[in-house]
């Protein structure tokens, strides 16, 4: 009964982490877009400041209706910088999420990996055994040629079956090890 609760709790924790990671990736994407836009807005703000210093010493500045004011540009720069800072914080938190997923993978897939490795060890042992028996048939002079050919065909069939099992287990082990949660 306790195992079911732990599994359900682990599943809930993973679902929450998945949601948080999606959110963090959105924040990072927004921060990257802001970082790309920031130089042009800063440049525009600097140009506006130069214009105001050089041209508007005796009269107040006039802006077109669609032209941003210096205050608008300053607010936009501040907002973009905050987005970039939030993206940096999100990247740090995303690294922590990677640790969670590694631990989750270990807890969820660890027993499966150990079982597959154990089965693979057994299958590789039998592969070696069949290979050794095939080589032994070639050197066995007590049997006539027809018996050796027949036995070698049987052993080769068993060897091929063991080889298929080894390849299947290796593929399964690789799939489980390469499972990505992020």
Phi and psi restraints in degrees (value plus and minus 20) as a CYANA .aco file:
   2 UNK   PHI     -85.7   -45.7
   2 UNK   PSI     -53.4   -13.4
   3 UNK   PHI     -83.5   -43.5
   3 UNK   PSI     -59.4   -19.4
   4 UNK   PHI     -82.3   -42.3
   4 UNK   PSI     -63.4   -23.4
   5 UNK   PHI     -83.6   -43.6
   5 UNK   PSI     -61.1   -21.1
   6 UNK   PHI     -84.3   -44.3
   6 UNK   PSI     -61.9   -21.9
   7 UNK   PHI     -84.2   -44.2
   7 UNK   PSI     -64.5   -24.5
   8 UNK   PHI     -84.4   -44.4
   8 UNK   PSI     -60.4   -20.4
   9 UNK   PHI     -85.2   -45.2
   9 UNK   PSI     -60.8   -20.8
  10 UNK   PHI     -84.4   -44.4
  10 UNK   PSI     -60.6   -20.6
  11 UNK   PHI     -84.6   -44.6
  11 UNK   PSI     -59.6   -19.6
  12 UNK   PHI     -85.7   -45.7
  12 UNK   PSI     -62.7   -22.7
  13 UNK   PHI     -82.0   -42.0
  13 UNK   PSI     -60.3   -20.3
  14 UNK   PHI     -87.0   -47.0
  14 UNK   PSI     -62.1   -22.1
  15 UNK   PHI     -81.6   -41.6
  15 UNK   PSI     -61.8   -21.8
  16 UNK   PHI     -84.7   -44.7
  16 UNK   PSI     -61.0   -21.0
  17 UNK   PHI     -86.7   -46.7
  17 UNK   PSI     -59.5   -19.5
  18 UNK   PHI     -79.1   -39.1
  18 UNK   PSI     -64.0   -24.0
  19 UNK   PHI     -84.5   -44.5
  19 UNK   PSI     -61.8   -21.8
  20 UNK   PHI     -85.3   -45.3
  20 UNK   PSI     -59.6   -19.6
  21 UNK   PHI     -85.0   -45.0
  21 UNK   PSI     -61.3   -21.3
  22 UNK   PHI     -80.1   -40.1
  22 UNK   PSI     -62.7   -22.7
  23 UNK   PHI     -83.1   -43.1
  23 UNK   PSI     -64.3   -24.3
  24 UNK   PHI     -83.2   -43.2
  24 UNK   PSI     -59.8   -19.8
  25 UNK   PHI     -84.7   -44.7
  25 UNK   PSI     -55.4   -15.4
  26 UNK   PHI     -85.2   -45.2
  26 UNK   PSI     -62.0   -22.0
  27 UNK   PHI     -83.8   -43.8
  27 UNK   PSI     -61.1   -21.1
  28 UNK   PHI     -85.7   -45.7
  28 UNK   PSI     -61.7   -21.7
  29 UNK   PHI     -82.7   -42.7
  29 UNK   PSI     -62.3   -22.3
  30 UNK   PHI     -83.5   -43.5
  30 UNK   PSI     -62.7   -22.7
  31 UNK   PHI     -84.3   -44.3
  31 UNK   PSI     -58.7   -18.7
  32 UNK   PHI     -85.3   -45.3
  32 UNK   PSI     -61.3   -21.3
  33 UNK   PHI     -84.6   -44.6
  33 UNK   PSI     -60.2   -20.2
  34 UNK   PHI     -86.3   -46.3
  34 UNK   PSI     -60.3   -20.3
  35 UNK   PHI     -83.4   -43.4
  35 UNK   PSI     -55.7   -15.7
  36 UNK   PHI     -91.0   -51.0
  36 UNK   PSI     -54.5   -14.5
  37 UNK   PHI    -103.0   -63.0
  37 UNK   PSI     -46.0    -6.0
  38 UNK   PHI     -75.0   -35.0
  38 UNK   PSI     -67.5   -27.5
  39 UNK   PHI     -78.9   -38.9
  39 UNK   PSI     -59.3   -19.3
  40 UNK   PHI     -89.5   -49.5
  40 UNK   PSI     -57.2   -17.2
  41 UNK   PHI     -89.8   -49.8
  41 UNK   PSI     -60.9   -20.9
  42 UNK   PHI     -82.5   -42.5
  42 UNK   PSI     -61.8   -21.8
  43 UNK   PHI     -82.7   -42.7
  43 UNK   PSI     -63.0   -23.0
  44 UNK   PHI     -83.1   -43.1
  44 UNK   PSI     -60.5   -20.5
  45 UNK   PHI     -85.4   -45.4
  45 UNK   PSI     -63.8   -23.8
  46 UNK   PHI     -82.0   -42.0
  46 UNK   PSI     -60.9   -20.9
  47 UNK   PHI     -84.3   -44.3
  47 UNK   PSI     -60.5   -20.5
  48 UNK   PHI     -85.0   -45.0
  48 UNK   PSI     -60.7   -20.7
  49 UNK   PHI     -83.4   -43.4
  49 UNK   PSI     -62.8   -22.8
  50 UNK   PHI     -82.4   -42.4
  50 UNK   PSI     -62.9   -22.9
  51 UNK   PHI     -80.0   -40.0
  51 UNK   PSI     -65.5   -25.5
  52 UNK   PHI     -84.8   -44.8
  52 UNK   PSI     -60.0   -20.0
  53 UNK   PHI     -86.5   -46.5
  53 UNK   PSI     -59.4   -19.4
  54 UNK   PHI    -106.9   -66.9
  54 UNK   PSI     -52.0   -12.0
  55 UNK   PHI    -129.6   -89.6
  55 UNK   PSI     -40.0     0.0
  56 UNK   PHI    -137.5   -97.5
  56 UNK   PSI      23.1    63.1
  57 UNK   PHI     -97.8   -57.8
  57 UNK   PSI     -49.6    -9.6
  58 UNK   PHI    -128.6   -88.6
  58 UNK   PSI     -33.0     7.0
  59 UNK   PHI    -156.3  -116.3
  59 UNK   PSI     139.9   179.9
  60 UNK   PHI     -95.6   -55.6
  60 UNK   PSI     134.4   174.4
  61 UNK   PHI     -92.2   -52.2
  61 UNK   PSI     123.6   163.6
  62 UNK   PHI    -137.4   -97.4
  62 UNK   PSI     113.1   153.1
  63 UNK   PHI    -137.4   -97.4
  63 UNK   PSI     128.2   168.2
  64 UNK   PHI     -91.6   -51.6
  64 UNK   PSI     144.8   184.8
  65 UNK   PHI     -82.0   -42.0
  65 UNK   PSI     -57.6   -17.6
  66 UNK   PHI    -114.6   -74.6
  66 UNK   PSI     -19.9    20.1
  67 UNK   PHI    -107.5   -67.5
  67 UNK   PSI     112.1   152.1
  68 UNK   PHI     -94.2   -54.2
  68 UNK   PSI     123.9   163.9
  69 UNK   PHI    -102.5   -62.5
  69 UNK   PSI     150.9   190.9
  70 UNK   PHI     -80.6   -40.6
  70 UNK   PSI     -59.9   -19.9
  71 UNK   PHI     -84.6   -44.6
  71 UNK   PSI     -59.2   -19.2
  72 UNK   PHI     -81.2   -41.2
  72 UNK   PSI     -64.3   -24.3
  73 UNK   PHI     -85.9   -45.9
  73 UNK   PSI     -59.4   -19.4
  74 UNK   PHI     -83.7   -43.7
  74 UNK   PSI     -62.2   -22.2
  75 UNK   PHI     -84.2   -44.2
  75 UNK   PSI     -60.0   -20.0
  76 UNK   PHI     -86.4   -46.4
  76 UNK   PSI     -61.3   -21.3
  77 UNK   PHI     -82.7   -42.7
  77 UNK   PSI     -64.3   -24.3
  78 UNK   PHI     -81.4   -41.4
  78 UNK   PSI     -62.4   -22.4
  79 UNK   PHI     -84.5   -44.5
  79 UNK   PSI     -63.2   -23.2
  80 UNK   PHI     -84.5   -44.5
  80 UNK   PSI     -60.3   -20.3
  81 UNK   PHI     -85.2   -45.2
  81 UNK   PSI     -58.7   -18.7
  82 UNK   PHI     -83.1   -43.1
  82 UNK   PSI     -60.7   -20.7
  83 UNK   PHI     -81.5   -41.5
  83 UNK   PSI     -61.0   -21.0
  84 UNK   PHI     -85.7   -45.7
  84 UNK   PSI     -62.4   -22.4
  85 UNK   PHI     -82.7   -42.7
  85 UNK   PSI     -62.8   -22.8
  86 UNK   PHI     -82.5   -42.5
  86 UNK   PSI     -57.5   -17.5
  87 UNK   PHI     -85.1   -45.1
  87 UNK   PSI     -58.7   -18.7
  88 UNK   PHI     -84.1   -44.1
  88 UNK   PSI     -62.6   -22.6
  89 UNK   PHI     -84.0   -44.0
  89 UNK   PSI     -59.7   -19.7
  90 UNK   PHI     -85.3   -45.3
  90 UNK   PSI     -56.3   -16.3
  91 UNK   PHI     -83.0   -43.0
  91 UNK   PSI     -60.7   -20.7
  92 UNK   PHI     -83.7   -43.7
  92 UNK   PSI     -63.9   -23.9
  93 UNK   PHI     -87.1   -47.1
  93 UNK   PSI     -53.2   -13.2
  94 UNK   PHI     -85.1   -45.1
  94 UNK   PSI     -54.2   -14.2
  95 UNK   PHI     -83.7   -43.7
  95 UNK   PSI     -58.8   -18.8
  96 UNK   PHI     -86.1   -46.1
  96 UNK   PSI     -55.5   -15.5
  97 UNK   PHI     -84.8   -44.8
  97 UNK   PSI     -55.5   -15.5
  98 UNK   PHI     -80.2   -40.2
  98 UNK   PSI     -60.4   -20.4
  99 UNK   PHI     -82.6   -42.6
  99 UNK   PSI     -62.0   -22.0
 100 UNK   PHI     -78.9   -38.9
 100 UNK   PSI     -66.3   -26.3
 101 UNK   PHI     -86.1   -46.1
 101 UNK   PSI     -55.7   -15.7
 102 UNK   PHI     -82.9   -42.9
 102 UNK   PSI     -64.7   -24.7
 103 UNK   PHI     -85.0   -45.0
 103 UNK   PSI     -62.5   -22.5
 104 UNK   PHI     -79.9   -39.9
 104 UNK   PSI     -65.3   -25.3
 105 UNK   PHI     -80.9   -40.9
 105 UNK   PSI     -61.1   -21.1
 106 UNK   PHI     -84.3   -44.3
 106 UNK   PSI     -64.2   -24.2
 107 UNK   PHI     -89.3   -49.3
 107 UNK   PSI     -64.2   -24.2
 108 UNK   PHI     -97.2   -57.2
 108 UNK   PSI     -65.3   -25.3
 109 UNK   PHI    -119.3   -79.3
 109 UNK   PSI     -29.6    10.4
 110 UNK   PHI     -75.3   -35.3
 110 UNK   PSI     -71.2   -31.2
 111 UNK   PHI     -81.7   -41.7
 111 UNK   PSI     -59.1   -19.1
 112 UNK   PHI     -85.5   -45.5
 112 UNK   PSI     -61.3   -21.3
 113 UNK   PHI     -83.9   -43.9
 113 UNK   PSI     -65.0   -25.0
 114 UNK   PHI     -81.9   -41.9
 114 UNK   PSI     -61.5   -21.5
 115 UNK   PHI     -84.4   -44.4
 115 UNK   PSI     -64.2   -24.2
 116 UNK   PHI     -84.8   -44.8
 116 UNK   PSI     -59.1   -19.1
 117 UNK   PHI     -84.8   -44.8
 117 UNK   PSI     -60.1   -20.1
 118 UNK   PHI     -83.3   -43.3
 118 UNK   PSI     -66.9   -26.9
 119 UNK   PHI     -83.1   -43.1
 119 UNK   PSI     -57.7   -17.7
 120 UNK   PHI     -85.1   -45.1
 120 UNK   PSI     -61.3   -21.3
 121 UNK   PHI     -80.1   -40.1
 121 UNK   PSI     -63.3   -23.3
 122 UNK   PHI     -84.3   -44.3
 122 UNK   PSI     -65.2   -25.2
 123 UNK   PHI     -84.5   -44.5
 123 UNK   PSI     -58.9   -18.9
 124 UNK   PHI     -87.2   -47.2
 124 UNK   PSI     -56.4   -16.4
 125 UNK   PHI     -79.5   -39.5
 125 UNK   PSI     -67.8   -27.8
 126 UNK   PHI     -87.5   -47.5
 126 UNK   PSI     -53.0   -13.0
 127 UNK   PHI     -80.5   -40.5
 127 UNK   PSI     -66.1   -26.1
 128 UNK   PHI     -83.6   -43.6
 128 UNK   PSI     -60.0   -20.0
 129 UNK   PHI     -82.0   -42.0
 129 UNK   PSI     -67.1   -27.1
 130 UNK   PHI     -84.3   -44.3
 130 UNK   PSI     -59.5   -19.5
 131 UNK   PHI     -83.0   -43.0
 131 UNK   PSI     -63.7   -23.7
 132 UNK   PHI     -82.6   -42.6
 132 UNK   PSI     -59.1   -19.1
 133 UNK   PHI     -88.1   -48.1
 133 UNK   PSI     -56.2   -16.2
 134 UNK   PHI     -83.1   -43.1
 134 UNK   PSI     -64.8   -24.8
 135 UNK   PHI     -85.0   -45.0
 135 UNK   PSI     -55.6   -15.6
 136 UNK   PHI     -87.2   -47.2
 136 UNK   PSI     -53.4   -13.4
 137 UNK   PHI     -84.1   -44.1
 137 UNK   PSI     -58.7   -18.7
 138 UNK   PHI     -83.5   -43.5
 138 UNK   PSI     -50.6   -10.6
 139 UNK   PHI    -116.5   -76.5
 139 UNK   PSI     -24.3    15.7
 140 UNK   PHI     -99.2   -59.2
 140 UNK   PSI      91.7   131.7
 141 UNK   PHI    -116.4   -76.4
 141 UNK   PSI     -22.3    17.7
 142 UNK   PHI     -96.0   -56.0
 142 UNK   PSI     -42.0    -2.0
 143 UNK   PHI    -122.8   -82.8
 143 UNK   PSI     132.1   172.1
 144 UNK   PHI     -98.0   -58.0
 144 UNK   PSI     151.6   191.6
 145 UNK   PHI     -82.1   -42.1
 145 UNK   PSI     -62.5   -22.5
 146 UNK   PHI     -82.6   -42.6
 146 UNK   PSI     -62.3   -22.3
 147 UNK   PHI     -82.5   -42.5
 147 UNK   PSI     -63.0   -23.0
 148 UNK   PHI     -85.3   -45.3
 148 UNK   PSI     -61.5   -21.5
 149 UNK   PHI     -83.3   -43.3
 149 UNK   PSI     -64.2   -24.2
 150 UNK   PHI     -84.3   -44.3
 150 UNK   PSI     -65.0   -25.0
 151 UNK   PHI     -85.8   -45.8
 151 UNK   PSI     -58.4   -18.4
 152 UNK   PHI     -85.7   -45.7
 152 UNK   PSI     -58.0   -18.0
 153 UNK   PHI     -82.8   -42.8
 153 UNK   PSI     -64.0   -24.0
 154 UNK   PHI     -82.2   -42.2
 154 UNK   PSI     -67.1   -27.1
 155 UNK   PHI     -84.6   -44.6
 155 UNK   PSI     -57.9   -17.9
 156 UNK   PHI     -85.0   -45.0
 156 UNK   PSI     -58.7   -18.7
 157 UNK   PHI     -82.5   -42.5
 157 UNK   PSI     -65.5   -25.5
 158 UNK   PHI     -84.6   -44.6
 158 UNK   PSI     -59.3   -19.3
 159 UNK   PHI     -82.1   -42.1
 159 UNK   PSI     -65.1   -25.1
 160 UNK   PHI     -83.1   -43.1
 160 UNK   PSI     -58.4   -18.4
 161 UNK   PHI     -84.4   -44.4
 161 UNK   PSI     -63.6   -23.6
 162 UNK   PHI     -85.3   -45.3
 162 UNK   PSI     -58.6   -18.6
 163 UNK   PHI     -83.9   -43.9
 163 UNK   PSI     -61.7   -21.7
 164 UNK   PHI     -81.2   -41.2
 164 UNK   PSI     -61.5   -21.5
 165 UNK   PHI     -84.4   -44.4
 165 UNK   PSI     -62.8   -22.8
 166 UNK   PHI     -81.4   -41.4
 166 UNK   PSI     -66.3   -26.3
 167 UNK   PHI     -84.3   -44.3
 167 UNK   PSI     -59.3   -19.3
 168 UNK   PHI     -84.1   -44.1
 168 UNK   PSI     -65.3   -25.3
 169 UNK   PHI     -86.0   -46.0
 169 UNK   PSI     -58.8   -18.8
 170 UNK   PHI     -82.5   -42.5
 170 UNK   PSI     -61.6   -21.6
 171 UNK   PHI     -85.0   -45.0
 171 UNK   PSI     -63.2   -23.2
 172 UNK   PHI     -83.0   -43.0
 172 UNK   PSI     -62.5   -22.5
 173 UNK   PHI     -83.2   -43.2
 173 UNK   PSI     -62.5   -22.5
 174 UNK   PHI     -83.5   -43.5
 174 UNK   PSI     -60.4   -20.4
 175 UNK   PHI     -82.4   -42.4
 175 UNK   PSI     -65.2   -25.2
 176 UNK   PHI     -87.1   -47.1
 176 UNK   PSI     -61.7   -21.7
 177 UNK   PHI     -86.9   -46.9
 177 UNK   PSI     -53.0   -13.0
 178 UNK   PHI    -112.1   -72.1
 178 UNK   PSI     -10.7    29.3
 179 UNK   PHI     -84.8   -44.8
 179 UNK   PSI     103.9   143.9
 180 UNK   PHI    -130.0   -90.0
 180 UNK   PSI     113.3   153.3
 181 UNK   PHI    -124.7   -84.7
 181 UNK   PSI     -33.4     6.6
